[in-house]
Amino acid sequence: MGILNITPDSFYDGAHFLTHDAALKRAMQMVDEGVDLIDIGGESTRPGAPAVPLNEELERVLPIIKALRDVGVPLSIDTHKPEVMRAALAEGADLINDIWGLRQPGALELVQQSACGLCVMHMSGTPQTMQRAPSYQDVVAEVAAFLHVRIAELEAAGIARSRISVDPGFGFGKTLEHNYTLLAHLAQLAPADVPLLIGLSRKSMLGAVIDRPASERAAASIAGAICAAERGAHGIRGKVGELPITPDFVLRLGYVAGKVLAGA
Ligand SMILES: Nc1nc2[nH]c(SCCc3ccc(S(N)(=O)=O)cc3)nc2c(=O)[nH]1
């Protein structure tokens, strides 16, 4: 899942705003590199990021979706606002990627009226508060429970299970230890028939280990993706430099890494 953030604090490539043309250029580059999906977001959800007004978010993402809808890969919209979901679907988005897991007012009703794919992510707190003091009795059990319950609630609301994928939300209300515990136990987080998406590319859980800024976490992002793919992740949200990270790519890389480490 390639990432296209149309936000001023674009997570790792500096504080410059992706212009419309630069965003399209990057999207085409990702397609050429073989991404399976492009995730488009108009509101940064990093810890402490300011909320973005509805109209500004719409102005950021709709022209990009319109320009990319025939690019040849499905598009997802990374938003929690039902109005943005609705407009993005109307412009041609295929999947809703909601860090709030469709818990905001109006989101469930919107999804009931559509047939798009869904990614439901776990988050504890809000982007403004989530990293203040994350705490769990058992982070694996609690994240797994949230995802299982959310799937059941969506199905009870008439949403086909086949539309749903889930995501543990690395960095969304988790300490470093919580993130790595979740990574180690990915296989326990979701039902076997529900695809598991993960997003750890360039995140602080990697920076804490290699002590490098976000712009220098490409190799760590691939290593993290290998771990996740080997522990059952079906989708990897993150594109690293020239390398689109997809599970089969990562598994092949993991195989090679294993051979190298084994001294073969
Ligand atoms: N499904 C899904 N969607 C996502 N959208 C984002 S945006 C990243 C926001 C962010 C940046 C950096 C840190 S940190 N402090 O851990 O480095 C946390 C959150 N991420 C994800 C993710 O994972 N899944």
The ligand as an SDF file (V2000), in Angstrom:
LIG
                    3D

 24 26  0  0  0  0  0  0  0  0999 V2000
   -4.3130    1.5410    8.2590 N   0  0  0  0  0  0  0  0  0  0  0  0
   -3.3440    2.3910    8.6620 C   0  0  0  0  0  0  0  0  0  0  0  0
   -3.4200    3.6960    8.2860 N   0  0  0  0  0  0  0  0  0  0  0  0
   -2.4280    4.5180    8.7110 C   0  0  0  0  0  0  0  0  0  0  0  0
   -2.2590    5.8460    8.5000 N   0  0  0  0  0  0  0  0  0  0  0  0
   -1.1170    6.1910    9.1420 C   0  0  0  0  0  0  0  0  0  0  0  0
   -0.5070    7.8050    9.1300 S   0  0  0  0  0  0  0  0  0  0  0  0
    0.8870    7.7170   10.1960 C   0  0  0  0  0  0  0  0  0  0  0  0
    0.6340    8.5170   11.4330 C   0  0  0  0  0  0  0  0  0  0  0  0
    1.7430    8.2350   12.3880 C   0  0  0  0  0  0  0  0  0  0  0  0
    3.0320    8.6400   12.0750 C   0  0  0  0  0  0  0  0  0  0  0  0
    4.0710    8.3660   12.9760 C   0  0  0  0  0  0  0  0  0  0  0  0
    3.7890    7.7030   14.1650 C   0  0  0  0  0  0  0  0  0  0  0  0
    5.0750    7.3410   15.2640 S   0  0  0  0  0  0  0  0  0  0  0  0
    5.0740    8.4270   16.4000 N   0  0  0  0  0  0  0  0  0  0  0  0
    4.8170    6.0480   15.8280 O   0  0  0  0  0  0  0  0  0  0  0  0
    6.3020    7.4330   14.5250 O   0  0  0  0  0  0  0  0  0  0  0  0
    2.4950    7.3110   14.4790 C   0  0  0  0  0  0  0  0  0  0  0  0
    1.4580    7.5740   13.5760 C   0  0  0  0  0  0  0  0  0  0  0  0
   -0.5360    5.1540    9.7640 N   0  0  0  0  0  0  0  0  0  0  0  0
   -1.3660    4.0820    9.5020 C   0  0  0  0  0  0  0  0  0  0  0  0
   -1.3120    2.7100    9.8890 C   0  0  0  0  0  0  0  0  0  0  0  0
   -0.3960    2.2330   10.6050 O   0  0  0  0  0  0  0  0  0  0  0  0
   -2.3340    1.8980    9.4320 N   0  0  0  0  0  0  0  0  0  0  0  0
  1  2  1  0
  2  3  2  0
  2 24  1  0
  3  4  1  0
  4  5  1  0
  4 21  2  0
  5  6  1  0
  6  7  1  0
  6 20  2  0
  7  8  1  0
  8  9  1  0
  9 10  1  0
 10 11  1  0
 10 19  2  0
 11 12  2  0
 12 13  1  0
 13 14  1  0
 13 18  2  0
 14 15  1  0
 14 16  2  0
 14 17  2  0
 18 19  1  0
 20 21  1  0
 21 22  1  0
 22 23  2  0
 22 24  1  0
M  END
$$$$
